[in-house]
Structures are given as structure tokens and as C-alpha cells.
Amino acid sequence: MANDDYEAGLKMLQELTTNAQQIQDRLLCEILVKNAGTEYLRRFLHGQTHKQLFKTNVPIVAYEHLKPYIDRIANGEASSDILLAEPVAGFSLSTGTSGGQPKLIPFTSETTNVTASSVTLYRSVMKKHLGDIDEAGKRMELMFAKPDVETPSGLKASAVSSRIFKSIQATLPKLYTSPFETIFCRDTKQSMYCQLLFGLIQRDEVIMIGSIFASTVLRGFKVLENNWQELCSNIRTGQISDQITDSGCRTAASLILKPNPELADLIGNICSCKSWDGIIRKLWPKTKYIGTICTGAMMQYTAELEFYCGGLPLVSSFYGCSEGAIGINLEPLCKPSDVSYTFLPDAVYYEFVPIKEECITESPKQVEFSGVSQNESLETKSNDEDTEPVDLVNVKPGRCYELLVTNSKGLYRYRVGDVLMVTGFHNNTPQFRFVGRQNIALGVDVERTSEADLLKAVMEAKTLLDPLGFILTEYTSYGDTSSTPGHYVIFWELKAKEGNNVKELDPKVMEECCSRIEDSLHFTYRMYRKENIIAALEIRVVKQGTFEALMSYFVSRGASLSQYKTPVCIKPKEALKILDSRVITKFFSPRTPI
Ligand code: AMP
């Protein structure tokens, strides 16, 4: 990054965060003036553009409400101003919860510029804390593009990440280890294998390892663990495996892969070590950090990542969604549990719906920088007086909010579905900790358990596994109501640190894990359990590779691998079958919760 861009980026950040209110008001005014005549807004605003009218008349909506309008655009209805005055240039495929079909979010040519300017800001912050990475070497970023889908209108639908990968195509050879052909390979297994191969070949140049989400980095390490001998053999002979049939990948390999027995021996020696503790530093000795999102549901993967990275910092640099909200982590070197994102006020117009289940921490200090894994409690407190959505600058530290966005993509007061907690302010702009998804609720009676509640409870229980030599690599949940009373089922995929067998898991410890989860869940759950309205919680341990199969299922249904997040609660029956058919052993909580 050029020095001028860097200075300009930091200056812009100061200006944006200082003038947040004015920028937000101006942005809303521009969106309304431009789109007041659209079919959708006319229904509520009758051509007017006042902020107050917007707040009283335009309803707060979820995707399902806008879907009929979006579908009409996607189906090519001639009328051009259904949701937006500007022509729609295409659609983003949002994975959101990864729970179902991807959503279509329209975009226009204008929205691309906002994304570009936020990338400059984020890079300036990174340069401030980590130096000029681009000059120091290459990034081994695991990237997976999803092919565009054509809608009946002829407009393309693509994952935001895929468009970003396309936009950096020219810089790939200089800044990244993965060639374009591997990122755009349609077979994600071949793509992953080849990206690892290219990363290993260029190991001396690698200064950063990452992917958008932490789960993908770990997936990369699983593939490496299963394939390192073959990768070494490819490096030794200079010939890529026969299992790589994609012509793009083979051509890319033919340009760079030369017989290198020395490198193959070196890598082979490192990988054949009994423990992979700190392996990243050994394989890629110049790595400065792991760049990947480790917050929210990704928090569960930090322990395993830390195991591999041997003290390298885990950097969660941004929060973003296809709907356009963007937040930057201004302290990229802080611990994953302390990460907060400063929202950029020029990206979209934000509103925040206070959540009745208010987040209260035990001491105000912990509100500022606390992670779910820390000594923090999320309790339920009804607070009816302030349920109205508030503007960006009016949120209160320590409180949780559901995010609404209004943007120039045709979304008006749209529920993104994310829950955020205010941790502080940078100038006049709030900083948020990502708490979880609002609509992922596990429940078997009238009680509801949020993603954050469940994550916190699972994090508590998994500490019991450490002395047994097992790591929890993935989990998900399911509310089983097939018998009465219903009960919570938690699927766990475990990895033995050093050759232990999952079948030999100590039942006493595993039962205690079930109870520990129950002890850590919210008051209503525990009360219902004591009154036998909910039956004992069950942990089902599944075979290695089960969550890989689950991911393949969701990717086959349209999710982008780069944006994929394991669903915290399973709804589709087919997905449940994938899990149930791979269960090795089951444990139940032997006692009622404390
Ligand atoms: P998508 O719908 O595929 O664009 O994915 C966006 C969603 O990913 C957001 O709405 C969040 O739920 C999640 N997400 C994005 N950034 C972060 C982050 N930094 N921490 C936790 N979750 C995130």
C-alpha cells in the first residue's frame, strides 16, 4: 500500500468516525431522495423523504418480506423501479445463517465503490499495526469462488467474496500464493489441495495465512493432515497428483511445480512430527499473523487454531455482510475475545433495535472488552420502555442490539439478523462486539436458547476435554421433540491430540460435559429441566469428517465455501440425517442442572 493511500486512509477514518451522525443523516437523505419514487417506498412514504416519516411509516422487515419484490427483479419484470431507482447490476448471494437457501441481495454499480473505499481504510489500519505486509511477502489465503448463477432476468447472482477475488485477480501473482485458477476451480476439494500445495511451494515467502472465516483455515489444516505425504510426493517429483483433474489447476501447477526433493524432505520431516503444536511457524517460518474472523460463532475454533499457530496473533480484521454493513477492528492485534468492530458510517444507514434480553456483565469494566469465553453472564431482563430502534451514534455501551440496515441496494429497515453489543466508542462512532445471530434459536418448549448462550455453554464444557487429550473441533445442535419431554441434542466432532481413540472416551467425563452445558445455560432452561419440562441434554459424538459432509451438503445447496459457517442449530431434515448417520456414541446428562 502506497504511503499516500495509507495516510489518506487513516485521515478518512478519523473524519468518518468523528462526523458519524452527519454522514448517516446525509446518507439516509440521499437514499430516500433517490428511491422515494420506487414502488416499495411509495407505499409508505408517498413520495416524501423526511427521516421521521421514514422511521414511523417504513416497516422493519426480514428477507421474506422483500423476497417477492426481489424475485420480481430477478425474474426480469420490466418495471425498473420496484425497489431501486438505479438499475440493478446484479445480486449478492448471502449465506447469512447458512441454514437454508442463499438470499439474493441486489446491488448497483454505485455500491461497489463503497466496498472499495472501506478496503482502503481497513488496509491502512492493518499497515499501522503490522507494517506494510504487501512489501514483505505473500499471503496464503484460502479462497473459494462460487460460480455466478444467472437469474431469469439475465442478471448474475454471485457471492460477495467471489466478486472480491475477481477484483484482486491482477495482484494475485505478486501478493498471494494461490493462482486464480485454483480459487475459481469448481471442485472445492481440488481447490483446497492445490492452494495448500502452492502455499507449501512458496513457504519462504508466506507472511500471512488466512481465509475469511476461521473454520476454513482449520479445514485447510485437516486437509493438510490427511494429504501431506501426497503433497510432499508432488513436490518431490514436480508432478501434481492424478486426483487433480481440473485443467486450470493442472496448468497453474505446471508453471510453478518443479522437482524439489529437498523441500519435500523438509516439509515431510515437519509434518511427520508426532504433535502439530505450532506447526504453522515451522512450515511457514516468516508468517506474522493468521488473518481470519475468529469472533461470534467462529470463537469455537480459536483454541484449535492457537494450537497450530504457536503464538502467532489471530487477527479478526473486519465484520461484514452481503447486506452492506461494514465494521473494522481498529486493534487488530488484540485477543479474539476482545475484538470490537467500529462501524463505518458511510457504508449503509444503520439502526439498532434494543434487545429485550439485555446483555448485562458482572462488572462494567468487562463490558468494554469481554469475550463469551470470559467470566461473563448473559441474562434476561425485560426492559419495555426502550424498544424503539436507535441511530448509530445513540447506542449505549453494554447493551445488545439487533442490526437493521437501509442502503442503496434496495433494503429498507432490513433485519440483518446479527446481534451486537456496544463495547465503546471511537470518536463518535460506536464499536461493537459480535454476539451472534438473532434468529438461530434452539428450543424444545417455549424456552429459547440463542447462539451466544449455546456457544458460552459449550465453551465451558469443552474445557473438561483438555485433560483427556481431545479437542472439540466442531459442534452444532438440534431440538429433539420426537419424544416427550423434548431435549437438546448437541453434536460434537472430536479430535484426539495424540492418537487417542474417540471410542475410549471416559463416559463419566462426557456425562459431566452434558451437565456442564446444562449448568451454563440460562435460567429458563435450568428451571424447565428441574421441572422435567425438558429432558436430559444429550451429546452425540460423530465420526471425523462429519462436519465436512455437512458443509458439502450446504455448499451443494448454494452456499459459498468462503462464506460458509457451520449452522449452530440444525433445521433441514437431510442435514440432520447426515449427522445422525455418523454418530459413534451418545451421552446424557445424569443430573438436573445446578
Ligand atoms: P453473508 O450473509 O454470507 O454475507 O455473511 C455475513 C454474516 O457473517 C454476517 O451477517 C454475520 O452473521 C457473519 N459475520 C460476518 N463478519 C463477522 C465477524 N467479524 N464475526 C462474526 N460473524 C461475522
Residues whose N, C-alpha, C, O or C-beta is under 5 A from the ligand:
A	BS01	AMP	L93 S94 T95 G96 I293 T295 G296 F318 Y319 G320 C321 S322 V416 D418 F434 Q563
